[in-house]
């Protein structure tokens, strides 16, 4: 992430955008547990709260490239919208 922030550093913000994406998905240890269960994350830090704290801290004051993961974000928003429709139907 530091290299991406340097003027002559890496092109694009792929790592920063990925960290911000995960930060948007992770607030608490339960979120990490769910992502581990789904095969999205592997936790090598010790416990799920440490992972949640890491992503929450790493993404502080970071600005992702909004185009980098637009497809994933759109799919998440669509699934969330459909899930809310189902909940309201019952």
C-alpha positions as CSV (number, residue, x, y, z in Angstrom):
1,X,0.0,0.0,0.0
2,X,2.8,2.4,0.8
3,X,4.4,1.8,-2.6
4,X,1.0,2.6,-4.3
5,X,1.0,6.0,-2.5
6,X,4.4,7.0,-3.8
7,X,4.5,9.4,-6.8
8,X,6.8,7.0,-8.7
9,X,5.3,3.9,-7.1
10,X,3.2,1.1,-8.5
11,X,0.6,2.1,-11.1
12,X,-3.0,1.9,-9.8
13,X,-4.3,1.1,-6.4
14,X,-5.0,-2.6,-6.6
15,X,-3.8,-3.5,-3.1
16,X,-5.3,-0.4,-1.4
17,X,-8.6,-1.1,-3.2
18,X,-8.6,-4.7,-2.1
19,X,-8.0,-3.8,1.5
20,X,-10.8,-1.2,1.3
21,X,-13.1,-3.8,-0.2
22,X,-12.4,-6.2,2.6
23,X,-12.8,-3.4,5.2
24,X,-16.3,-2.8,3.8
25,X,-17.1,-6.4,4.3
26,X,-15.5,-6.7,7.8
27,X,-16.5,-4.8,10.9
28,X,-16.4,-7.5,13.5
29,X,-15.0,-11.0,14.2
30,X,-18.3,-12.5,13.0
31,X,-17.7,-11.0,9.6
32,X,-14.2,-12.6,9.4
33,X,-15.7,-16.0,10.6
34,X,-18.3,-15.8,7.8
35,X,-15.7,-15.0,5.1
36,X,-13.5,-17.9,6.4
37,X,-16.5,-20.2,6.2
38,X,-17.1,-19.1,2.6
39,X,-13.5,-19.6,1.6
40,X,-12.8,-15.9,1.0
41,X,-10.2,-15.5,3.8
42,X,-7.6,-17.7,5.5
43,X,-6.8,-16.5,9.0
44,X,-3.1,-16.9,9.9
45,X,-3.1,-14.2,12.6
46,X,-4.6,-16.1,15.5
47,X,-8.2,-15.1,16.0
48,X,-10.9,-13.4,13.9
49,X,-11.0,-10.2,16.0
50,X,-7.3,-9.6,15.1
51,X,-8.1,-9.9,11.4
52,X,-11.1,-7.5,11.8
53,X,-8.9,-5.0,13.7
54,X,-6.2,-5.3,11.0
55,X,-8.5,-4.5,8.1
56,X,-10.3,-1.8,10.0
57,X,-7.0,-0.1,10.8
58,X,-5.3,-0.6,7.4
59,X,-8.2,1.0,5.5
60,X,-8.4,4.1,7.7
61,X,-8.1,7.2,5.6
62,X,-7.5,5.2,2.4
63,X,-9.1,5.9,-0.9
64,X,-9.7,3.0,-3.2
65,X,-9.9,3.2,-7.0
66,X,-13.7,2.9,-7.5
67,X,-13.3,1.1,-10.8
68,X,-11.1,-1.7,-9.5
69,X,-13.7,-3.9,-7.9
70,X,-16.9,-2.4,-9.3
71,X,-18.2,-5.8,-10.5
72,X,-17.9,-7.3,-7.1
73,X,-19.4,-4.4,-5.3
74,X,-22.3,-4.4,-7.8
75,X,-22.9,-8.1,-7.2
76,X,-22.9,-7.6,-3.4
77,X,-25.3,-4.7,-3.7
78,X,-27.7,-6.7,-5.9
79,X,-27.6,-9.7,-3.6
80,X,-28.2,-7.5,-0.6
81,X,-31.1,-5.9,-2.4
82,X,-32.7,-9.3,-3.3
83,X,-32.1,-10.5,0.3
84,X,-34.0,-7.4,1.6
85,X,-36.8,-8.0,-0.8
86,X,-37.2,-11.6,0.5
87,X,-37.1,-10.4,4.1
88,X,-39.8,-7.8,3.4
89,X,-42.0,-10.4,1.6
90,X,-42.4,-12.5,4.7
